[in-house]
Structures are given as structure tokens and as C-alpha cells.
Amino acid sequence: MLNKYPMWKNIMVVLIIAIGGFYAIPNLFGEDHAVQVVATRGAEVTTSTQANVVQMLESKGIAVKRAELENGQLLIRVQNSEQQLVAKEAIAEQLGLKYTVALNLAPATPAWLEAVGGSPMKLGLDLRGGVHFLMEVDMGEAIRKMEEAKVADFRSQLREEKIRYAGIRKTPKGIAIKFRDAEAVDKAENYLKTRSNDMVYSDASTDSEFILLATMSDVYLKQIKEEALQQNITTIRNRVNELGVAEPVVQRQGAERIIVELPGVQDTARAKEILGATASIEFRMVDESADVSAAASGRVPAGAEVYQRREGGIAVLKKEVMLTGDHITGAQPTFDEYSRPQVAINLDAKGGTIFSNVTKDNIGKPMATLFIEYKDSGLRNPDGTVKMTKIEEVISVATIQARLGRNFVITGLEHSEAQSLALLLRAGALIAPVTIVEERTIGPSLGAENIENGMQAMIWGMVVVLVFMMVYYRAFGFIANLALMANLIMVVGVMSMIPGAVLTLPGIAGMVLTVGMAVDGNVLIFERIREEILGGRSIQQAIHEGYGNAFSTIADANITTFMTALILFAVGTGAVKGFAVTLMIGIATSMFTAIVGTRSIVNAIWGGKRVKSLSI
């Protein structure tokens, strides 16, 4: 029998639309104005902190909708933006400088809906408001680190080959390796070329000195800069995710810069702290031969450096770095048998091999853990960029009791410091420091205005389309309008279900475009049915042929548009990606509703019946 769907197909259509509608529901609940409290170094957010903050706010007449303490962060939900600002100032005044208090927006989705995975669409910076940063990677520091690593590599490689050298030092021209005779220079050059072919070697000997100069090739320098940029992008994205900022945008701009957008964050100081919390560690051997009192007065032995110890005093460490935080794959705060905080470290395979070899040769000797942190100093360089302060301190000195491998612990920390260090190391180490060269805050009021304007455009566009379809196609137009409404609901539902999908202002433009494209498929089908009736076909044959013959035309048009949107998503950035995502989802859902959805309704009403005429 023509134009009759089996029961399973009708159930499938209803089920798919129902699932889309269910996951679109969270968008009806909106967002709560909230204040976020995070502890900084040396402090901790506890249940007593939560109780004190709630009690203080209520005493000031600020109604707290809900207070949530999760992962060491306190989120206070209030009634409106005015109370949010007052609450932020009051909380900051009560807690002091050891806590960071920031404005935020939190989804008001009911708990039962969250339990089954329901969440609202993520809004982009242009709709939700937030902060925008343009950051520049210090490529000079990245190159300096690689030069230091090369110095250590040269030392170990020459020792392995038993080539005697008088000294290795960095110079403005490159790495200078000093030898006692010309024969050693030639031997070392031939050997190092086979081990480190990313360097360019030249004989820089003089009448009195025999020197081999190693400089980085242009290809290697380019590779270092590219890896520094990519690693910093990954690290910043991981760190922002770890610290609780939802749906950040982290992407490159040019060869040395990174764009960071944090939707919903209205406090630039809080955002700067998130991005500036660049901590790493280095493991170095203590220089036991050094005179500590002489080093304190400035007489530091060659090959050694002086650092402050966290508990007071100084430590004289060898310049050679045994291991850096780059090889850390996991870090968790734990406690030892005496309930003292520590950080359990896991290394990658390469790091474990390196650490095993260096500790094997230094059993019984003291090793120091050097903590390194870059912070915004609040000052500017002459070129206008932010001046970063480098903080270096020895957090622990321990004697190597046995050969260490891929798993070990760092001690000498307070509980809050152990948590903070573990978080930062787990998120990854920045291969080079970054500075903020541009910052911009987009207020939530501007985002609300963008949403309102976008919704107005969508509503008026839909009204025009709905009225036209009802007047021109009558009953079939009503069916097309139902499909159009279902299509929009499914677009919102799918956008809400995809974790990485973010709705931007161009994304709303994509949804408006989808309205026209969704109804276009039905227009093609209805016109084809009309042509078949005028050609002498029966009503049932006309419906069957109309849907069947129009399918190829609709598919061709939508597939080519989908491919264009896919290319936009692949090569575009920011707003362009937002438009492309919405358009691709809209194309997929519109084909389903226009072809399968309307066919299901038409079959249910007219399929398999003797019909003399159609309103079409």
C-alpha cells in the first residue's frame, strides 16, 4: 500500500524529535548570577568558609539561592546582577587577599535534569560576556631552555665517547665547547654531527684556544618556536579546564601569539591569575663542595647557582638540570605515613629513563626540587607588554637513598600548596612564559543585547515563513510549519548535547539561515506533488513520486552546503567556526524533518486512503 510507514518508523521519528526536545529543555531555565571563590597559595576553601560566607551575605540582606562547594571552589548563586556585585565586594573584603573572588554565571538547570546529562547550550564570548586576552609567547626563553638542554646533552655525549673537553658554555653566538687540541675538536665535531644533526658546527679556534661552536639551524629554531607555541596552547587549555572555567577558546594567532577567551568570567584579575599561574619544577643536584656563607656574599662557584629555600636560608645548586616538569604525566596530592602533605609524581617513559640514570649515579647525595613560577608583576616593559616576575625557590632538599624511576614523591609542602602544585603540574608546564599584550572585557549586558537582537531576527523570520506556508499550502503548510518548529528544537537539543559546541552570534545567524533552508525542502516536495497531480497521477501516486523524486534534489543541495560548512569549520576560527557548526547541525536536522518527519505526518493523514483532492 502506498504512503504507509511501518509502526517502527513512526516510533523512530517521534523518539528522535522527543530526544532533541528533551535535551533542549535545559535552555529554558537560564543562568544564575554567581560569585566564585577560589583559594590562592597557602589558603583553602572549606565547609566553614562556605558557612561563614553565606551567613555574612544573609546578614547584609543578600538572598543566597544556593551555595556549592566542589573541587575546592565555592560557588554562591544570588538573585540578580546587582546583588552579584555587592556580594563579590563583601566576600572579597571578608576573606582577604588569600582568596580570589570572581563574577561568574552558572546554569540554573534542575538537578534531576543534570543527572541525565541535560545541560544548556554553551554561549560564546559575544553572547555570554567574558574576557578576551591576546598572549605572546617568550620565544627567547624557549630557545634559552633548549640551549641549556643541549649543553647538558653535549656533556653527557662527550663523556660517553670519552672525548675530553675543557669546558662548555653558552655565548651570544651559540654553544662554545673548549678543547685542549685541534684533534679533539675534529673528533668531537664528527661525533656530535651524528648525534645532534639539528645543530650547525664550525671550528672557532684561535691561536690560543681550540673551540668548537655549535649553533641551532634555522629549521631547528623554527621547530622550537612551533613546538613552544603548540605546547603552550595545549597547556593553557588544560589549565583553564582544570581550574573550572567552562568552554574556553584557546587558539593561535600568527607565529608567537595565542588568543584566549573565557566566557562568563567578568573579573580580569581572576582570569589573569588562571593564565599566569605558570608553575614548573626542576630537579638539580646540590653543590656539596660550595661554601654556603661565601655564596651568600656573592662568591658563587663556577657551574653553580644560588637559590632561596622556602623554609629560609639559601641553597647552592648545580646549573645542570637533571629533569624538568616537561616529562610529568601525572601529579596527585597525597600524604605520607606521618600525614604530611606530599605530591606523588608520575613521569613518562623518557623522563623515567633519564631520572633512573641520574639518580643511579648520585645515591647518597642531596638533590633539590626547585619550584619555578611566573607571575604578572603589574608593571609594563618599555614596549608596553606586561612584565613577568620569575619566582624561584627550593621547596625541598632530600638525599637520594636509592635509584628512582617513573614514580616518586615531592615533600616539603603545605596541604594547599601540594594541591595547587599537583594541579598545575598535572595540567602541564609551559615551555616558555607568556605575557598578555591585549585584554578586553565584554559585559553580560552587551551579550544579552546580542542574544535579544538575534532572537528578534529569528522570530520575525520564522513568522514570515510560517504565515506564507499556511496561506500558500494550507494543510500541507501547517505540516511544514510543524517540521520547522521540530527542526529548531532539534538544533538546540543537538547543540546542547555536543560538549564542544558553542553558540556564538554568527551561530544565531546560522540558525536563521537554517529556518529558510528547512522550509525550502518542503517547498520542493510540495511543488513536485503538485506537478505530479497536474500530470494526471492519482493523489497517492503524486505523494509517493513527489517525495521520491524531490529527494535527490534536496540531498544534492544540502550535501554541497554541508561540505562548504565543513570547510569553513576546518579552516575558520572563532566566529566562523560557530557559524559552521550551527549550519552543519541545521542541515542534518532539516533533511530529517523535511523528508522523514513531514512524510510521516502526511502518510498518517492521507496515506492509503481514497483522496479526491489536496489542499496543496
PEFENNOR-V484381 format. One record per residue. N is the residue number from 0. SS is DSSP state (H for helix, E for strand, C for the rest). Layout:
BEGIN
n=N ss=SS
n=N ss=SS
END
This chain:
BEGIN
n=0 ss=C
n=1 ss=C
n=2 ss=C
n=3 ss=C
n=4 ss=C
n=5 ss=C
n=6 ss=H
n=7 ss=H
n=8 ss=H
n=9 ss=H
n=10 ss=H
n=11 ss=H
n=12 ss=H
n=13 ss=H
n=14 ss=H
n=15 ss=H
n=16 ss=H
n=17 ss=H
n=18 ss=H
n=19 ss=H
n=20 ss=H
n=21 ss=H
n=22 ss=H
n=23 ss=H
n=24 ss=H
n=25 ss=H
n=26 ss=H
n=27 ss=H
n=28 ss=C
n=29 ss=C
n=30 ss=E
n=31 ss=E
n=32 ss=E
n=33 ss=E
n=34 ss=E
n=35 ss=E
n=36 ss=E
n=37 ss=E
n=38 ss=E
n=39 ss=C
n=40 ss=C
n=41 ss=C
n=42 ss=C
n=43 ss=C
n=44 ss=C
n=45 ss=C
n=46 ss=H
n=47 ss=H
n=48 ss=H
n=49 ss=H
n=50 ss=H
n=51 ss=H
n=52 ss=H
n=53 ss=H
n=54 ss=H
n=55 ss=H
n=56 ss=H
n=57 ss=H
n=58 ss=H
n=59 ss=C
n=60 ss=C
n=61 ss=C
n=62 ss=C
n=63 ss=E
n=64 ss=E
n=65 ss=E
n=66 ss=E
n=67 ss=E
n=68 ss=E
n=69 ss=E
n=70 ss=C
n=71 ss=C
n=72 ss=E
n=73 ss=E
n=74 ss=E
n=75 ss=E
n=76 ss=E
n=77 ss=E
n=78 ss=C
n=79 ss=C
n=80 ss=H
n=81 ss=H
n=82 ss=H
n=83 ss=H
n=84 ss=H
n=85 ss=H
n=86 ss=H
n=87 ss=H
n=88 ss=H
n=89 ss=H
n=90 ss=H
n=91 ss=H
n=92 ss=H
n=93 ss=H
n=94 ss=H
n=95 ss=C
n=96 ss=C
n=97 ss=C
n=98 ss=E
n=99 ss=E
n=100 ss=E
n=101 ss=E
n=102 ss=E
n=103 ss=E
n=104 ss=E
n=105 ss=E
n=106 ss=E
n=107 ss=C
n=108 ss=C
n=109 ss=C
n=110 ss=H
n=111 ss=H
n=112 ss=H
n=113 ss=H
n=114 ss=H
n=115 ss=C
n=116 ss=C
n=117 ss=C
n=118 ss=C
n=119 ss=C
n=120 ss=C
n=121 ss=E
n=122 ss=E
n=123 ss=C
n=124 ss=H
n=125 ss=H
n=126 ss=H
n=127 ss=H
n=128 ss=C
n=129 ss=E
n=130 ss=E
n=131 ss=E
n=132 ss=E
n=133 ss=E
n=134 ss=E
n=135 ss=E
n=136 ss=E
n=137 ss=C
n=138 ss=H
n=139 ss=H
n=140 ss=H
n=141 ss=H
n=142 ss=H
n=143 ss=H
n=144 ss=H
n=145 ss=H
n=146 ss=H
n=147 ss=H
n=148 ss=H
n=149 ss=H
n=150 ss=H
n=151 ss=H
n=152 ss=H
n=153 ss=H
n=154 ss=H
n=155 ss=H
n=156 ss=H
n=157 ss=H
n=158 ss=H
n=159 ss=H
n=160 ss=C
n=161 ss=C
n=162 ss=C
n=163 ss=C
n=164 ss=C
n=165 ss=C
n=166 ss=E
n=167 ss=E
n=168 ss=E
n=169 ss=E
n=170 ss=E
n=171 ss=C
n=172 ss=C
n=173 ss=E
n=174 ss=E
n=175 ss=E
n=176 ss=E
n=177 ss=E
n=178 ss=E
n=179 ss=C
n=180 ss=C
n=181 ss=H
n=182 ss=H
n=183 ss=H
n=184 ss=H
n=185 ss=H
n=186 ss=H
n=187 ss=H
n=188 ss=H
n=189 ss=H
n=190 ss=H
n=191 ss=H
n=192 ss=H
n=193 ss=H
n=194 ss=H
n=195 ss=C
n=196 ss=C
n=197 ss=C
n=198 ss=E
n=199 ss=E
n=200 ss=E
n=201 ss=E
n=202 ss=E
n=203 ss=C
n=204 ss=C
n=205 ss=C
n=206 ss=C
n=207 ss=C
n=208 ss=C
n=209 ss=E
n=210 ss=E
n=211 ss=E
n=212 ss=E
n=213 ss=E
n=214 ss=E
n=215 ss=E
n=216 ss=C
n=217 ss=H
n=218 ss=H
n=219 ss=H
n=220 ss=H
n=221 ss=H
n=222 ss=H
n=223 ss=H
n=224 ss=H
n=225 ss=H
n=226 ss=H
n=227 ss=H
n=228 ss=H
n=229 ss=H
n=230 ss=H
n=231 ss=H
n=232 ss=H
n=233 ss=H
n=234 ss=H
n=235 ss=H
n=236 ss=H
n=237 ss=H
n=238 ss=H
n=239 ss=H
n=240 ss=H
n=241 ss=H
n=242 ss=C
n=243 ss=C
n=244 ss=C
n=245 ss=C
n=246 ss=C
n=247 ss=C
n=248 ss=E
n=249 ss=E
n=250 ss=E
n=251 ss=E
n=252 ss=E
n=253 ss=C
n=254 ss=C
n=255 ss=C
n=256 ss=E
n=257 ss=E
n=258 ss=E
n=259 ss=E
n=260 ss=E
n=261 ss=E
n=262 ss=E
n=263 ss=C
n=264 ss=C
n=265 ss=C
n=266 ss=C
n=267 ss=H
n=268 ss=H
n=269 ss=H
n=270 ss=H
n=271 ss=H
n=272 ss=H
n=273 ss=H
n=274 ss=H
n=275 ss=H
n=276 ss=C
n=277 ss=E
n=278 ss=E
n=279 ss=E
n=280 ss=E
n=281 ss=E
n=282 ss=E
n=283 ss=E
n=284 ss=E
n=285 ss=E
n=286 ss=C
n=287 ss=C
n=288 ss=C
n=289 ss=C
n=290 ss=C
n=291 ss=H
n=292 ss=H
n=293 ss=H
n=294 ss=H
n=295 ss=H
n=296 ss=C
n=297 ss=C
n=298 ss=C
n=299 ss=C
n=300 ss=C
n=301 ss=C
n=302 ss=C
n=303 ss=E
n=304 ss=E
n=305 ss=E
n=306 ss=E
n=307 ss=E
n=308 ss=E
n=309 ss=C
n=310 ss=C
n=311 ss=C
n=312 ss=C
n=313 ss=E
n=314 ss=E
n=315 ss=E
n=316 ss=E
n=317 ss=E
n=318 ss=E
n=319 ss=E
n=320 ss=E
n=321 ss=E
n=322 ss=E
n=323 ss=E
n=324 ss=H
n=325 ss=H
n=326 ss=H
n=327 ss=E
n=328 ss=E
n=329 ss=E
n=330 ss=E
n=331 ss=E
n=332 ss=E
n=333 ss=E
n=334 ss=E
n=335 ss=C
n=336 ss=C
n=337 ss=C
n=338 ss=C
n=339 ss=C
n=340 ss=E
n=341 ss=E
n=342 ss=E
n=343 ss=E
n=344 ss=E
n=345 ss=E
n=346 ss=E
n=347 ss=C
n=348 ss=H
n=349 ss=H
n=350 ss=H
n=351 ss=H
n=352 ss=H
n=353 ss=H
n=354 ss=H
n=355 ss=H
n=356 ss=H
n=357 ss=H
n=358 ss=H
n=359 ss=H
n=360 ss=C
n=361 ss=C
n=362 ss=C
n=363 ss=C
n=364 ss=C
n=365 ss=E
n=366 ss=E
n=367 ss=E
n=368 ss=E
n=369 ss=E
n=370 ss=E
n=371 ss=E
n=372 ss=E
n=373 ss=E
n=374 ss=E
n=375 ss=E
n=376 ss=E
n=377 ss=E
n=378 ss=E
n=379 ss=E
n=380 ss=C
n=381 ss=C
n=382 ss=C
n=383 ss=C
n=384 ss=C
n=385 ss=E
n=386 ss=E
n=387 ss=E
n=388 ss=E
n=389 ss=E
n=390 ss=E
n=391 ss=E
n=392 ss=E
n=393 ss=E
n=394 ss=E
n=395 ss=E
n=396 ss=E
n=397 ss=E
n=398 ss=E
n=399 ss=C
n=400 ss=C
n=401 ss=C
n=402 ss=C
n=403 ss=C
n=404 ss=C
n=405 ss=C
n=406 ss=E
n=407 ss=E
n=408 ss=E
n=409 ss=E
n=410 ss=C
n=411 ss=C
n=412 ss=C
n=413 ss=C
n=414 ss=H
n=415 ss=H
n=416 ss=H
n=417 ss=H
n=418 ss=H
n=419 ss=H
n=420 ss=H
n=421 ss=H
n=422 ss=H
n=423 ss=H
n=424 ss=H
n=425 ss=H
n=426 ss=H
n=427 ss=C
n=428 ss=C
n=429 ss=C
n=430 ss=C
n=431 ss=C
n=432 ss=C
n=433 ss=E
n=434 ss=E
n=435 ss=E
n=436 ss=E
n=437 ss=E
n=438 ss=E
n=439 ss=E
n=440 ss=E
n=441 ss=E
n=442 ss=C
n=443 ss=H
n=444 ss=H
n=445 ss=H
n=446 ss=H
n=447 ss=H
n=448 ss=H
n=449 ss=H
n=450 ss=H
n=451 ss=H
n=452 ss=H
n=453 ss=H
n=454 ss=H
n=455 ss=H
n=456 ss=H
n=457 ss=H
n=458 ss=H
n=459 ss=H
n=460 ss=H
n=461 ss=H
n=462 ss=H
n=463 ss=H
n=464 ss=H
n=465 ss=H
n=466 ss=H
n=467 ss=H
n=468 ss=H
n=469 ss=H
n=470 ss=H
n=471 ss=H
n=472 ss=H
n=473 ss=C
n=474 ss=H
n=475 ss=H
n=476 ss=H
n=477 ss=H
n=478 ss=H
n=479 ss=H
n=480 ss=H
n=481 ss=H
n=482 ss=H
n=483 ss=H
n=484 ss=H
n=485 ss=H
n=486 ss=H
n=487 ss=H
n=488 ss=H
n=489 ss=H
n=490 ss=H
n=491 ss=H
n=492 ss=H
n=493 ss=H
n=494 ss=H
n=495 ss=H
n=496 ss=H
n=497 ss=C
n=498 ss=C
n=499 ss=C
n=500 ss=C
n=501 ss=E
n=502 ss=E
n=503 ss=C
n=504 ss=H
n=505 ss=H
n=506 ss=H
n=507 ss=H
n=508 ss=H
n=509 ss=H
n=510 ss=H
n=511 ss=H
n=512 ss=H
n=513 ss=H
n=514 ss=H
n=515 ss=H
n=516 ss=H
n=517 ss=H
n=518 ss=H
n=519 ss=H
n=520 ss=H
n=521 ss=H
n=522 ss=H
n=523 ss=H
n=524 ss=H
n=525 ss=H
n=526 ss=H
n=527 ss=H
n=528 ss=H
n=529 ss=H
n=530 ss=H
n=531 ss=H
n=532 ss=H
n=533 ss=H
n=534 ss=C
n=535 ss=C
n=536 ss=C
n=537 ss=C
n=538 ss=H
n=539 ss=H
n=540 ss=H
n=541 ss=H
n=542 ss=H
n=543 ss=H
n=544 ss=H
n=545 ss=H
n=546 ss=H
n=547 ss=H
n=548 ss=H
n=549 ss=H
n=550 ss=H
n=551 ss=H
n=552 ss=H
n=553 ss=H
n=554 ss=H
n=555 ss=H
n=556 ss=H
n=557 ss=H
n=558 ss=H
n=559 ss=H
n=560 ss=H
n=561 ss=H
n=562 ss=H
n=563 ss=H
n=564 ss=H
n=565 ss=H
n=566 ss=H
n=567 ss=H
n=568 ss=H
n=569 ss=H
n=570 ss=H
n=571 ss=C
n=572 ss=C
n=573 ss=C
n=574 ss=H
n=575 ss=H
n=576 ss=H
n=577 ss=H
n=578 ss=H
n=579 ss=H
n=580 ss=H
n=581 ss=H
n=582 ss=H
n=583 ss=H
n=584 ss=H
n=585 ss=H
n=586 ss=H
n=587 ss=H
n=588 ss=H
n=589 ss=H
n=590 ss=H
n=591 ss=H
n=592 ss=H
n=593 ss=H
n=594 ss=H
n=595 ss=H
n=596 ss=H
n=597 ss=H
n=598 ss=H
n=599 ss=H
n=600 ss=H
n=601 ss=H
n=602 ss=H
n=603 ss=H
n=604 ss=H
n=605 ss=H
n=606 ss=C
n=607 ss=C
n=608 ss=C
n=609 ss=C
n=610 ss=C
n=611 ss=C
n=612 ss=C
n=613 ss=C
n=614 ss=C
n=615 ss=C
END
